[in-house]
Structures are given as structure tokens and as C-alpha cells.
């Protein structure tokens, strides 16, 4: 039996699509991660053979658990699938319903392991706070990383940097409100009436002096 051992990266988590992700380098035997050594923040797309571009970061417990968990799921899926198939075939051969049910249950357990394994990759995207922390680790703009993390973030909402430019337009829109427009016209009429009243008072005062 051949043994392959060495150091290899496992436990890919906290991914920001197109930017970076987190992995942990393990000592492995036959590609089974055994001892965690170092956690890296890797620039996505920089991988070449056994090399990559990235930086060391504090050990990621999440990456370690995910690395071990994925291999446990692989082993669990293979074992339950094998025993499930054996039980199902034995049950069919012996017309034993209990064995057949046992085989089906083990088969479903194998499928569940496979779905869970897939989910660990599908839901491996970094949360917003974690992504911002990792952006600081590698010296990338937080705004750029946030946009890559969620391209739809803030779509349809005003950018805070554009708020000052947006205010005049908002004021114009408010002026179009019928109630506000009525109030404005009423105030203008009141001011016109006050000016007419002052003018009439001045005219009467002038007449009295004459």
C-alpha cells in the first residue's frame, strides 16, 4: 500500500467571489487532513501548481472544522452507501422487508451526507463583517470587496456620497406635492395681501397729511 503525505491546503471558506478565500494548510496522509499548520488568505486566481499568492492570517477555526467535516462527510457517504446497497440487495434476495428498509435508510443517509458536503461549498461565502476584516488583512479597499461580495448591495438606494447632490432634486420633488404646492401658493397670497395692505395704509396716511 502506498502512502502519500505532506502539506496541502484544505477547508476553503470565507470566499469573496473573484477576490480571495481562506484555507488552512494541513499535514496530510493520502490527502486526508490531519494536523492544521497555518491559515492563509489566498488571492483567487493566483493558484499555480502548489503555489499561490496570499498572506498568513490567524488560524481559522472555521476552516479547520470545515476541512475535517468535509472528509468526515465523504467517508460517511461512502460507508453508508456501501452498507445500504449490501442491505438492500440482501433484503431483496431474502425477501426481508426489514433489510430492505435498512438499505433504503442507509441510502438516504448517504445522500444527506452528499448534500451537506455540497452545501459546505455553496454556502462558503464570507459574511460582510468577516469580508471587511479580511480586506484589511490584505490591504484591499473595503468598498471594492463589499461590491464583489454582493453586486446588488444598495441597488436602487442612494449612495451616501451622492446624498448632497440628490437633495436639490428631492426638494423639487417635494415641491410637486399638491398639498405642499397649495401651502406655498397660500403663503404667497398672504404675503401679497400684506404688501397691498401696507400700500393702502401708506396711501391713506398720505391723503390725511394732504
Secondary structure, 3 states (H helix, E strand, C coil): CCCCEEEEEEEEEEEECCCEEEEEEEEEECCEEEEEEEEEEEECCCCECCECCEEEECCCHHHHHHHHHHHHHHHHHHHHHHHHHHHHHHHHHHCCHHHHHHHHHHHHHHHHHHHHHHHHHHCCECCHHHHHHHHHHHCCCHHHHHHHHCCCCCCCCCCHHHHHHHHHHHHHHHHCCHHHHHHHHHHHHHHHHHHHHHHHHHHHHHHHHC
